[in-house]
Amino acid sequence: MAAEVADRNNALSEDLRARLFYLSEFVGYQTRKALKGQGGVASLIEVNTAVMRGLTGQGGGE
């Protein structure tokens, strides 16, 4: 995902691309920590739940 949103030819707005890139980096970092046993998975579950809600129109965001 990070590579696609970093592509300047991506049709998404620059702000949304930046947010998605950050989200991708955050998820990758948290995943690596969890796999090493250095962190839990609560934040990953929270991100997945938020994405699912957003995709189904239940996000309640901006």
Backbone torsions as a table, in degrees:
resi	resn	phi	psi	omega
1	MET	NA	-41.7	-176.5
2	ALA	-59.0	-42.1	-178.4
3	ALA	-64.5	-39.6	-178.9
4	GLU	-69.4	-41.3	-179.3
5	VAL	-77.5	-18.8	177.0
6	ALA	-78.3	-18.0	-179.4
7	ASP	-68.6	121.7	-178.2
8	ARG	-63.8	-18.6	178.4
9	ASN	-82.9	-3.7	177.6
10	ASN	-64.9	136.0	-174.6
11	ALA	-76.7	-10.3	179.4
12	LEU	-69.4	157.2	178.3
13	SER	-64.6	155.4	-179.2
14	GLU	-60.5	-39.0	179.6
15	ASP	-63.5	-46.6	-180.0
16	LEU	-65.7	-40.6	177.4
17	ARG	-60.1	-41.7	179.5
18	ALA	-64.7	-41.3	179.5
19	ARG	-65.3	-42.9	179.1
20	LEU	-67.2	-36.6	177.2
21	PHE	-63.2	-45.6	178.2
22	TYR	-60.9	-43.6	179.2
23	LEU	-60.0	-42.6	178.3
24	SER	-61.5	-43.7	178.6
25	GLU	-64.5	-42.8	179.4
26	PHE	-61.2	-47.4	-179.1
27	VAL	-63.4	-41.6	177.9
28	GLY	-61.6	-44.2	179.6
29	TYR	-63.2	-47.6	-179.1
30	GLN	-65.6	-36.2	178.0
31	THR	-64.4	-45.4	179.0
32	ARG	-61.2	-42.1	177.9
33	LYS	-61.2	-45.5	-178.7
34	ALA	-63.4	-41.5	-179.5
35	LEU	-66.2	-27.8	177.5
36	LYS	-86.0	-1.8	-178.1
37	GLY	75.8	20.2	-177.8
38	GLN	-101.7	5.7	-179.9
39	GLY	-169.0	164.2	179.4
40	GLY	-88.0	-173.6	-179.0
41	VAL	-112.2	5.9	-176.8
42	ALA	-57.3	-42.9	-178.8
43	SER	-67.3	-34.1	178.2
44	LEU	-68.6	-39.9	177.1
45	ILE	-64.4	-41.1	179.1
46	GLU	-62.3	-43.6	178.4
47	VAL	-63.2	-47.4	-179.8
48	ASN	-60.3	-42.0	179.1
49	THR	-63.6	-43.5	179.4
50	ALA	-63.7	-41.4	178.8
51	VAL	-64.5	-44.8	179.0
52	MET	-61.0	-42.1	178.2
53	ARG	-62.9	-42.7	179.2
54	GLY	-63.0	-40.0	-179.6
55	LEU	-69.8	-24.3	179.0
56	THR	-98.4	5.2	178.1
57	GLY	80.2	16.5	-179.3
58	GLN	-106.5	14.8	-173.3
59	GLY	-65.0	-36.6	-179.4
60	GLY	66.1	19.4	-177.6
61	GLY	-87.2	-159.4	-176.2
62	GLU	-50.6	NA	NA
